[in-house]
Amino acid sequence: MVKTFIINPGHGGTDPGACGNGIREKDLNLAVALALVPLLTARGIDVQLTRTGDITRSLQQRSDYIVKARPDAALDLHHNGAADSRAQGIESFRSLFNTGSKKLVEKIHPQLIAALGMTNRGIKTRLYPGRKDWDYYHMIRECHRHAGIPVALTESGFVSSPVDAAIMKRADFAAKQAEALARGICAYLGVAWDKAGTPAPSASNGTLYRVQVGAFSVK
């Protein structure tokens, strides 16, 4: 049976996300997502994206799309920012209530740490204020609440950190991160990494996103 996986490249359009050191988060999120697609489709995974260009989509629109599609799992792909430029490193978030989310993050996070050469800030959880039964982050919370879908949220470095930004601006950063994510996703889905073959068609529109991404465009 073909596995289905959805990638949500965070922000986009009128929402640039975190900005710093010449990097807009929305651009980097999309570059990594587009580099990730062919790595997964080549291993027989049906991949769908909540956006494929620089467009505005609300969190609700994104989670509704995922809930309707009912994938095996999903990734909420981000890069961090902070007022303190000393903050740096990779952190990943999982659900407190979805065991699949925990397993997915535990497969992905070590791959990111090994591949990107950034500080390990760990795997984290966060509760919604005033609730003991809700996760804080929308994509993790709503996909679990409405369909039990495991979601991992990754924050692979701080655009506000000169140290991290220097790594992010390397020509191979998007490709390296995409491979790390793909390896973790494949491990979670039980798909052999060394058995790349003919890509599976996308269930969303029959279109495969075959893209080669080197250095993303910084503005």
Summary of the structure (lengths in Angstrom):
residues: 219
radius of gyration: 16.0
end to end distance: 42.2
largest distance: 47.8
contacts: 767
relative contact order: 0.25
helix: 37%
strand: 20%
